[in-house]
Amino acid sequence: MKVPEAACALCDSEWGNHWQEVDGQRMFFCCWICARAFDNIVQEVKLRTGWKTIYEIKIVGDYRGRECTEVHGDETYEFRIKFDSESGEIESFRGEDLAS
């Protein structure tokens, strides 16, 4: 999965030192909350789209909400997501369910 290499995969911060495996790939995060939130993004998108893998995640935003585009081959899935700032759990998700 293509994610930033020199910064947190979720928030792009360069501080911290939390490493976690997400979808079989070891990734850098600034903290466990960002790692949990990122993993929740991956799992939610897989559930809604039926995709087995995600090739790339583009994330723009902050604690108030993030606009995301996930890429799977030549397909894309766009959504808006917001997390609980203390647990990384999804508070709201706006996107279209694609899985049948």
Secondary structure, 3 states (H helix, E strand, C coil): CECCCCCCCCCCCCCCCEEEEECCEEEEECCHHHHHHHHHHHHHHHHHHCCCCCCEEEEEEECCEEEEEEEECCEEEEEEEEECCCCCCEEEEEECCCCC
